[in-house]
Amino acid sequence: MFRSPHDDIRRWLHKEDWVRAGCAAGSLLAANPGDLVAWQMAASALLGLGRTAEGAAGLRECSEAALETGNLPLALTCHASLRQAGEDASGILARAASLYHRGSSRVRRELRLAPPLPADPVETTACADEAAASERAVAGVRKARDQHALDRSMAFEPAPLPSFPLLGALCEPNLRAVLERMDAVCVPPGGALLEQGAEGDAVFVVLYGRGDVVRRSRSGEETILRRVLPGGVVGEIALVTRAPRVASVRTEDGLLALKLPRAVVEELADLEPGLAEEIIGFCRERMLANLVEASPLLRRIDGGTRAEVLASFDRVVAPAGTVLVRQGEESPGLFVIVVGGAEVVREDGSGGDGIRLAQLGPADVFGEMSLLLRRPAGAGVRALCDTALLRLPRERFMPVVEAHPGLLAELYRLAEEREEETRSLLGRPSESVDDLTLM
């Protein structure tokens, strides 16, 4: 994987190695004074080196440059560094809210924050001591300030600003209220922002650094699903359900994120009608996108008609303990777990706990046996925790699968597999599905 000089400086800042961080960031700015990330790093190093006035001024100026050029995460990183140093940073939030609120004339919905360009390697002579590192960082910050002033003077009109996921749904007062209530979470190199299986109670916006979204299968195998860069949102499922986290977010070089607790969203939803619907709508879209990537069933549907098929499913959030399929009754539909978990249990009539046949998680399917075999369910399914699901009602099932042979083939394969698993667990002969008339 390509490593940027920013990655090394970030590690040194986390380790409070202010000399190396300030020396390297100053060298980056000497070579490229338009590097706003290096500007923020140099100013942060100055705070650690005891040059508080220069460091605080550099962070305030860098935040303004970041806001004017459309980099809200970097501006909020400057804000977090100032607050950590005990410096006044309130003006940054007010400025950010005025620029990025819903309906702002400068924010363009079609624009998105571009990932930072990798910085070119820079030859740097190690600084001999704190004084030398401070001078190099101060010189770099000064050069960055002058470059930004020049760029601003050359512009005919302010550049349009990119919209941001999640935060972009807020009006100015609520955006400022949210930013004021969000806590900065600093994750050191090699650490984890989120852990799979932990209960979710907040959503996070990454400000700097990068993280890998990693999912661990039941067999213990880990897969990297995607990479999160500044401006990325993770943990959004927590705003829809309290289900356990479906993946971990780990960082090799460290990251900084803002944490938005569910309680804050609920509080603000009372102040502005429609706010919760906008935020939760965003979260649901993200969950569906993740589900399509993970589900063998949904991947069988042609991409051109996938949205139409998904529109046939109802969205359901089932509290922990909800009985989704009752043994002895026909399944109310085909279910796909989006997030959360459920258990499949067959009652034996003795009044006991029954036999647990399976535990299901995200992307797993159930209810297909009853629908395909056209018989009462041979086992019940119960939500183990708050669980979000897609449900294709029984009355819509056959028209949908008839129109999509790939979906039918996957369900047919799954039905055979489940029947064999049940036979093995219970020691009973399975019912062959070979002679079923499915169409």
N, C-alpha and C positions, 0 to 999 in steps of 0.2 A: 504494500500500500504506500502511495506517495505521502511523504512527510513534509510539511511546510515548516519554515522557520517559526511561524506562529505557534506551531505545536510545541516546539522546544521552549519558547518563551513562556507559554502557558504553564508548562510543567515547572519552570523555575519560579514563576509567580506563586503557584500552589505551594511550593517548598519554601517560600519566602527567601529565595536566593536573589535578593534585590540587585546585587551587583551584576550578575550575569544577565538578568532580565533587562535591566536598564541599559547595559552596554549593547546588547543585541538589538533591542528595540530602537535605540538611538541610531545604530548602524543601518537598520532597515529604512528609517526615515531619511537618513542622509542620502540613500540611494533612490528612494521613492517617497517624497514628502506627501504624496496623495494617498498613502496607505493609512486609512483611518483606524484599522485594527491595531497597527503598530503604534499609532498615536495614543490610543487608549492604554495600551500596555506600557508605553514609556511613562505616561502620566501616573499610572498605578504604581510603577516601580519607584517613581520619585516620592510618592507618599511613604513607601516602605523605607526609603533611604533618608527620611527625615526632612525632605524638601517639601514641606506641606503646602506652602503657598503656591509654588510652581506646579506641584502635582494637582492640587484642587482646581487651580485655574485652567490647567491643561484638560482636565476631565470635563469641566463645564463647556469649554470651547469645542472640545471634541464632540460632546453630546449635541451641540447646536449644529455642527457640521453634519453629523450623522442624521439628524432630523431633516435638515434641508436637502439631503441627498437620498432620503427614503429608507434609511436603515434604523428603524425603530428598535430592534433588539440591541444594537450597539449603543444607542442613546441610553437605553435602560440599564445596560451594563455599566456605563459611566455613572449613572444614578446609584446603582448598588455599591460601586466602589467608594463613592463619596459618603454614602450613609455608613458604610462599614468603618470609614475613617473618622466618623463623627462630624462630618462637614454638612452644611446646609445644601440640600439638593432638591428642595421643593419646586423650584422654578422649572426644572426639567420636566416634571410630570405635568405641570400646567401647560407648558409649551407643547408637549407631546399630545395632550388631549385636544388642544386647539387645532392641531394639524391633522390628526388621524381619526377624529370622530366620524360617525356615520353621517354621510351627506356632505363631508368636506369637499370643497370644489377642487382641491388639489389631488385628492385620492382617486385613483382610477382602478376600478374593479378588475379590469383586464390585465393589469400589471401585477407581477408577483416579485417578491424579493429574490434577487438572483443569488445563488451561492457565491461566497467570496472567491475571488480568483486566487490561485496559489501564488504565494510570494516567491520570487526568484531567490535562490541561495545567495547569501551575501557574505563575502569575506570580511570578517571582523577580528580585530586585534583585541584580545582580552584586556579588560580594564584592570589596572593595577590595584585599585582600591575604591572605596565608596565615593571619594571625591571625583575620581576620574569617570566613574560610571554615571554619577549625577550630572557632570558637565556634558557628557555625550547625550544623555537623555534630554537634558534641557535644550541643547542645541537642536536635537531632532524635533522636539515639540515646537520650538520656535519656527523651524523650517516648515513644519506641517501647517501651523497657523498662517504663515505667510502664503503658502500655496493655496490654502482654502480661500483666503481673502482675494487672491488673484483670480481664482476660478469664479468666485462670486461676481467680481467686477466685470468679467468677460461675458457673463450670461445675460441674454436679452430679457428673459423672463424665467420665473422659478420653474424648475423641472417638475413634472407630475410625480406623485408619490404612489408606491405600490400599496394595495390593500393587504390586510393581514387576516389570516384565519382566526376565528374566535373573537379577538378584540375588535375586529372591524364591524361587528354587529352593534356596537354601543354608541349611544349619543355622547356628546362631550361631557356632561356632568357625570354620567355613569361610567364612562371610560376612565375619568380621573378617579372616581370612587373605587373602581376595580383596581387600578394601578396602585392606589394608596394602601389597599388591603392585601395585595399580593406580597408574599415573602420571598426573598432571594434565597435559593438553595444552591450551595456550592458543593460540587462533587469532585473529590480529588482524583488524580490519575489512577486508573484501575478500579474505580468505585462504580457503584450502581445508583442510578436515580430512582428506578423502580425495580421491584423484585416480583417475578411471576409467582402467583399464588397468594400474595398479600392482598388484604382488603383495600379497595380503592376509595379514597375520600377526597381526591383533588385532581385537577388537571394541571399540566405544566407547559410553559412556553419556554423553549430553549433560547437563551440570549447569546452565549458564545460557547465555542467548542463543538464537538459532535458526539453523538451517541449511536450505538448499534442496538436496534430492537431485536432481541433474541428470544426465540420460543423453544422451550424444552418439551420434547414429546414424552409420551408415557414410558417409552423405552429408555429415556435419558439422553437421546440424541438432540443436539442443539442446532438450530438453524437461524441464520441472520436474515430477518425478513426485510429490513430496510435500514437506511441510515438517516438520522435526524440531524439537520443542520440548523444554524441560527434562524429563528423565526418559526421553526417546526413546533408542532403541538403533539404531546403524548399524554396518555392517561385519560383521554376524553371519555372513555367508557364509564368512568366513575361518576360522570354527571348524569348518566342515564340509569345506571343500576349500581348497587353496592357489591356486585359480584367480584370475586378475586381477580387480580390482574392476570391477563392472559399471556403476558410476555414480560421480560425484563428489559431494562434500558441500561446499558453499560457504556462506560467511556474509557478509552485508552489514555487520553491526555488530559482529562478533566473537563468539566463544563459548569456553566452557571445557568440556572433556570429560575423562572418565577412560578410560584405555586399559587393556584387559585382554588381554594377549598370549596366544596359543594355548598357549605353553609353560606358563603358570600354570594354565590349565584342565586340561591333561594331568597336571600335578603333583598338583593337588587331586583329580582323578578317582581317583588311586590311594589317597587317604585316605578318601574316602567313596563306597562303591559306589552306583551309580545317578546320581551327580552329572553325569557326562558325558552320559548318556542324556537327562537332563532339560534340560540346556542345549542340546544338539544338537537335541533334539526341538523346543524353542522356535525355534531357528534354521531348522529345516526348515519349520515352519509359516509363518514369515515369508517364506521363499523361495517357497513355493507361492503365498502371497497375492500377492507381487510378480509371479510368473509369470502368474497368471490375468489380472492387469491388462495385461500386456504381450503376451500371446499371442493373435493373431487366431483361432487354432484353438480354444483353450479358451473364448474368449468366445462361440463359436458354440453352446456347450452351455448349455442352460437352467439358470439359477441354482439352481433347486430340485433338480436332479439332478446338479449339478456335483460335489458331494462323492462321490456314488456312483460317478461315472465315474472320478474321480481315484483312488478306492480300487482300481480295476482295474489301475492302473499300478504297476509296481515302482519303488522308488527305487534308483538305481544311482550309485555314485561310481567313475568310471573314471580311473585314473592316466594321466598324460601318456604318449602313445605307444600306448595301448590301441586295438586294432582293433575297432571296434564293428559294422561291416558289412563283410563280405568280398566283393570283386568275384567274380562267378561263382557265388555261393551265395545262397540265399534269405535275406532280411533276418530276423533273429531277432525283430523286432518294430518297432513304431512308436516313435520316440524324439522327445522334446522336451527341448531343452537348458534346464536351470534356470540354471546358471552355468558359465562356462568357455567352451571353444570346440573346434571340430573342423574338419577339412578333408575335402573330397570329392575323391578322386583316381581317375582312370581309367588303369589300366595298359595299355600298348600291346604288351606281350609282348617288348619289346627288353631288358628288365632294367634300364631306367633308372628315373628318378624318376616317370615317368608325367605325365599332364596334370592340373593342378590345376583342377578345375571350379568350386569354390566354397569359401569359408570361412564357417563357421556360428558363430553366437553365441547368447546367451540368448534364449529364446522361439522359436528356429528349430526346424524339424521335419525329420526325415529318416527314411528307411526306407519311406516311403509308396509309392514307385514299385514296389518289389518286391512289396509286399503287394497293391496294387490291380491291377497287371498280372499278378500270379501267375507271376512269372518270377524267375530269378536276378538279383541286383543287377548293374547295368551299371557300377558304380563302387564303390570302397571308401570307408569313412569311418573316420577315425582321430582320436583325441583329441589336441589340440594342447597341452593342459595338464591338470592335475587338473580333471575336469569332473563336475558333478553333473547327472544326467538323470532324467527319467521315461521308463519303457519299458513299452509295452503289448505283451505277448508275442503272437506270431503266432497262437497258439491262441485268444486272447481277442479278437483284433482284429475279426473279422467280427461276432460277437454284439454288441459294443459299438457299432460304427458302424451296424449295422442298426437298433439301438434309438434312434439319435440322428441323424436326417436332416441336421441342421445341421452336425454333425461330418463326415458323409460328403460333403456339398456342398463344404465347405472343403478337404477332402483331394483331392477330384476336381479342384477349381480349381488347387490347388497342383501336382498331378501334371501337368496340362496345361502349367502355367507352367514347371515344371522340365524337361519334355521339350523344350519350345521353346528354353529356355536352353542345354540340352545340344546340341541340333541346331545352334544358332548358333555355339557354341564349337568344335564339331568339324567343322562343315561337312557334316553328314550329314542325311538326311531323318528326320523324327521319325515315331514310330509313333502313329497317331491312337488316342485313348482313347474316341472317340465310340461305338464299337461294342462296348465292353466290357460284359459282364454283371456288374455289381458286386454285385447282390443275389441 
